[in-house]
Amino acid sequence: MKLLSRKTTCNSHGQDSSYFLGWQEYEKNAYDEVLNPTGIIQMGLAENQLSFDLLESWLAKNPEAVGFKRDGESIFREMALFQDYHGLPIFKNALAEFMAEIRGNKVRFDPNKLVLTAGATSANETLMFCLAEPGEAFLLPTPYYPGFDRDLKWRTGVEIVPIQCSSSNSFQITESALEKAYRLAQKRKLKVKGVLITNPSNPLGTTMNLIELNLLISFVAAKGIHLISDEIYSGTVFNSPGFISITEALMDRNLHGSEVSNRVHIVYSLSKDLGLPGFRVGAIYSNNDTVVAAATKMSSFGLVSSQTQYLLSAMLSDKNFTSNYATENQKRLKKRHDMLVSGLQEAGIGCLKSNAGLFCWVDMRHLLSSKTFGAEKELWKKMLYQVGLNISPGSSCHCTEPGWFRVCFANMSEETLNHSMQRIKDFVDSTTDVVSRRHRLVVRNSRRRSSHDRDSER
Amino acid sequence: MAIEIEEPSAGLSRVAVSETHGEDSPYFAGWKAYDEDPYDESKNPSGVIQMGLAENQVSFDLLEEYLEQHSEAANWGNGISGFRENALFQDYHGLKSFRKAMASFMEQIRGGRAKFDPDRVVLTAGATAANELLTFILADPGDALLVPTPYYPGFDRDLRWRTGVKIVPVHCNSSNNFQITPQALEAAYNRAEAMNIKVRGLLITNPSNPLGAAIDRPVLEEILNFITQKNIHLVSDEIYSGSVFSSSEFVSIAEILEAQNYKNSERVHIVYSLSKDLGLPGFRVGTIYSYNDKVVTTARRMSSFSLVSSQTQHLLASMLSDTKFTENYIKTNRERLRKRYESIIEGLRNAGIECLKGNAGLFCWMNLSPLLENPTREGELTLWNSILHEVKLNISPGSSCHCSEPGWFRVCFANMNQQTLEVALKRIHDFMEQTKIKKNLL
């Protein structure tokens, strides 16, 4: 008899993808300015390392928050015993206010509708368990975060059907793409339970505009399905046009409290905005009482450490700190973003215009030897082994067009970022001759072929 | 069992609306009664005393003392990189220093009679997550795990709810002190087969909750034979291993495996947690220790859904690698629990109540079957209700633990101070006196 479950032997955990392979190579030969200057620079990790000094100085001024004290009294016992899945009230209050602040206080969040989970990873999986049966599907716009393949599908048995987006309109979601995805699911005999968007987008680094948001709301309203808005990068918006949350979009259409708003759920986390992925702080926000009730009970399987809840309740309740942090953090992210964009420009490489996130969506299509994913893989390997940069290939994000890469900019020092830009420029310079020679060859050859052949080259 | 949703627009899963979370059982109803009228020595001396919560509150002073003397465990010391590195650490392998400390702590609890390899330690947010995770790994939806009764009510949710796996009970009874017998194991296995259900494993809790007793070595050996013969898994939930009143009385499955050179050990997995032994349920620290490489690898990847906060890993790595501290803690904690146990047993005996002979845990298994008007589940619940509302004690009825014999109750003794325990014992004493009088009058 087979000894382990089907889940153990299937590949839905996604650990064999390039996303993880690049990571492995980096671990074997990690760049260090002093100790290993020719090592691989990690540009595949969406971490925010730019504002730790702000957190550290707050910690230095607030020893009670880590010392289990409140107004001089020890609360260690109380925290050690606190395992209520409703979460620490002072923390949920502070988190709800923090989320509102990020949205310019244009919306308010009720702490009673907030469910705490061990990271957004846990939140997304929990929502799948609550909203879909094994074998049912959620629609996701591509390109999307590679981790979703594991988080949404592995233990839940739920399927993902892609909403294909393309560079022709900056990868925005269109009505026809939504309908096409829905029909594709039907063809595969999959019942669609909802749409999951990430806004701001990973890997695009863009915020959705009101048109897109309205499109989505109308779509889920018409189909009677759910909408999950993963807003974990909402605090990383550093430029106009600014962030419009799904809540705002609903309010804008007077749909607050309506039937469709009962099917809209938000996921949040402190891993990106505050740079605390190790602390495992995620949340689900829903207006649907049944979802809140079920998710709350399910959170037993991934509660946030009370020690961490206490620390962060103190930090997030300090409004002086949070407002200063938000402004400063966004300033620093913008600076880094601009550095990366101009550095790439100097190498003749363009990016999708972006205003958020910890990465850029880089256009390397012109560096491909052919417009194929095979060529993308080739280029990715060259970047990894030759140039020494671990960047994420678009195919790992299910992008339909080869040649796009996600490049992170907030998980390293300025010097390292500059150094990586230099490496890219050197690489492009060295291959330009080769490429232009090959290009001339291709052009010459294509003139000999019939136009029929040229059309098939997509 | 799932409830059918009437209007399609709500569109939630069966799991979301089912009652398999088990929150409507008396186990939770008693909790609610306590929440509405909680005992307080000065502010509410006639309130409900919570004796249904298996928490360990007897050794906090030792932990607090440690924290006073080692503030760097909680605040990352003065080094700049300490906080940064820790805040970024989300590797599902877990902090190496913490895994080492955990492995060494588990060895100390077992008096050095078993060795634990830090690379086989998988960290999860509590034993709740560990048990569910293992179930996902060892069984497919529709399969079953055998679980000896009486068992921890939370298993109904932890093992079944989202996994779709069933529990088939292995019935134990008072005729032999509720010990697990090969006959009971066979009977349960055959019952599953007759229902066309595939049994994937056996889950035991050792020391047992709610019995408060460690499983004997010969029984463990029989269990190992059974699972090997049936080619199924064994999960040994040893979260109360540090709460055994005397070290020599606890035999871990790890010891038996070591003694037989780890033959057939790839079917065995141990669950541990710091919620009971260290009294830190809020910190969410659990672990899976498996002798099976594939299980370790898969469990590690799955633990992404329930990682332990790196802040907490850092604190506990420091605490548990201090072997002088841990040795003293284990010894002192054991001693205090033993004293509490003895005082409750004596108090109950004076009231004319007998308990199962226990040697571990944070509770005792009390026999009130002589008091039942009807030797049935209903009779037990009636008695439970009067104890809750008249005597104002929240204790756990055996039926909520799936005990096949009515009249047994689990009574916790470590989640209150000595004075409160005495108040509780006095109330029980008075209740028993009144009951005797009532019986004499009839």
Contacts between the chains, C-beta under 8 A, distances in Angstrom:
chain1	res1	chain2	res2	distance
A	1	B	198	7.8
A	1	B	231	5.9
A	3	B	231	7.5
A	3	B	233	7.6
A	3	B	267	7.6
A	4	B	137	6.2
A	4	B	138	6.5
A	4	B	294	6.2
A	4	B	295	7.0
A	4	B	298	7.5
A	5	B	136	6.5
A	5	B	137	5.7
A	5	B	138	6.2
A	5	B	139	5.7
A	5	B	140	4.9
A	5	B	143	8.0
A	5	B	200	7.8
A	6	B	140	5.6
A	7	B	136	5.8
A	7	B	137	6.8
A	7	B	140	7.8
A	7	B	298	7.7
A	8	B	137	5.4
A	8	B	294	6.4
A	8	B	295	7.6
A	8	B	298	4.7
A	13	B	298	7.8
A	13	B	301	4.9
A	13	B	302	7.7
A	15	B	301	6.2
A	47	B	88	6.2
A	49	B	84	7.4
A	49	B	88	7.1
A	52	B	83	7.1
A	52	B	84	4.8
A	52	B	87	7.2
A	55	B	83	7.1
A	55	B	87	7.4
A	56	B	80	6.6
A	56	B	83	5.6
A	56	B	84	7.5
A	59	B	75	7.2
A	59	B	83	6.6
A	63	B	75	6.7
A	66	B	74	4.9
A	66	B	75	4.6
A	67	B	67	7.8
A	67	B	71	6.8
A	67	B	74	6.0
A	67	B	75	6.8
A	68	B	67	7.0
A	68	B	74	7.0
A	74	B	64	6.5
A	76	B	60	7.2
A	76	B	63	7.1
A	76	B	64	5.6
A	76	B	67	6.6
A	77	B	57	7.5
A	77	B	60	5.1
A	77	B	64	7.6
A	79	B	282	5.6
A	80	B	60	7.0
A	80	B	63	7.3
A	80	B	279	6.2
A	80	B	280	4.8
A	80	B	281	7.5
A	80	B	282	5.4
A	80	B	283	6.7
A	81	B	55	6.2
A	81	B	57	7.3
A	81	B	279	7.3
A	81	B	281	6.3
A	81	B	282	5.8
A	82	B	282	4.2
A	83	B	126	7.9
A	83	B	275	7.7
A	83	B	281	4.3
A	83	B	282	4.9
A	83	B	284	7.5
A	118	B	125	5.2
A	118	B	284	7.6
A	118	B	305	7.2
A	118	B	306	5.3
A	118	B	307	5.9
A	118	B	309	7.9
A	119	B	90	7.8
A	119	B	307	6.8
A	121	B	304	5.4
A	121	B	305	6.0
A	122	B	305	4.9
A	122	B	306	6.4
A	125	B	305	5.5
A	129	B	13	6.5
A	129	B	15	5.5
A	129	B	16	7.2
A	129	B	162	5.5
A	130	B	12	6.1
A	130	B	13	5.9
A	130	B	15	7.2
A	130	B	16	4.3
A	131	B	11	6.9
A	131	B	12	6.2
A	131	B	13	6.0
A	131	B	16	7.3
A	132	B	13	5.6
A	133	B	13	5.4
A	133	B	14	6.4
A	134	B	141	7.5
A	150	B	301	7.9
A	150	B	304	7.4
A	151	B	304	7.9
A	151	B	305	7.8
A	154	B	302	7.8
A	155	B	136	5.5
A	155	B	162	7.6
A	155	B	302	7.1
A	155	B	305	7.6
A	193	B	11	6.3
A	194	B	11	8.0
A	224	B	8	6.9
A	224	B	9	5.4
A	224	B	11	6.9
A	225	B	11	6.7
A	226	B	11	6.5
A	259	B	9	6.4
A	262	B	10	7.9
A	263	B	9	7.8
A	263	B	11	7.0
A	271	B	90	7.6
A	275	B	87	6.4
A	275	B	88	7.3
A	276	B	87	4.9
A	277	B	87	7.5
A	277	B	88	6.3
A	277	B	90	4.3
A	278	B	86	6.0
A	278	B	87	5.2
A	278	B	88	5.8
A	278	B	89	4.2
A	278	B	90	4.9
A	278	B	309	7.1
A	278	B	310	3.2
A	278	B	311	7.1
A	279	B	87	6.5
A	279	B	309	5.1
A	279	B	310	6.4
A	279	B	311	5.6
A	280	B	90	7.5
A	280	B	125	7.5
A	280	B	307	5.1
A	280	B	308	7.5
A	280	B	309	5.1
A	280	B	310	7.8
A	288	B	10	7.8
A	290	B	10	6.7
A	290	B	12	5.9
A	290	B	16	6.6
A	290	B	17	6.8
A	291	B	12	6.8
A	291	B	16	7.0
A	294	B	12	7.2
A	294	B	15	7.6
A	294	B	16	4.0
A	294	B	17	7.3
A	294	B	21	7.9
A	297	B	21	4.7
A	297	B	23	6.6
A	297	B	157	7.7
A	298	B	161	8.0
A	298	B	162	7.0
A	300	B	126	8.0
A	300	B	128	5.3
A	300	B	157	7.5
A	300	B	158	7.9
A	301	B	125	7.3
A	301	B	128	6.1
A	301	B	129	4.9
A	301	B	132	5.4
A	301	B	158	7.9
A	301	B	162	7.6
A	301	B	305	7.3
A	301	B	306	5.8
A	302	B	125	5.2
A	302	B	129	6.2
A	302	B	305	5.8
A	302	B	306	4.0
A	303	B	125	5.9
A	303	B	126	6.8
A	303	B	284	5.1
A	304	B	284	7.5
A	304	B	309	7.0
A	305	B	125	7.8
A	305	B	282	7.1
A	305	B	283	5.1
A	305	B	284	5.1
A	305	B	308	7.1
A	305	B	309	3.8
A	305	B	311	6.8
A	305	B	312	4.5
A	306	B	282	3.3
A	306	B	283	6.4
A	306	B	284	7.9
A	307	B	282	7.2
A	307	B	283	5.6
A	307	B	309	6.8
A	307	B	311	6.1
A	307	B	312	5.2
A	307	B	315	6.8
A	308	B	309	4.5
A	308	B	311	5.2
A	308	B	312	6.7
A	311	B	311	6.9
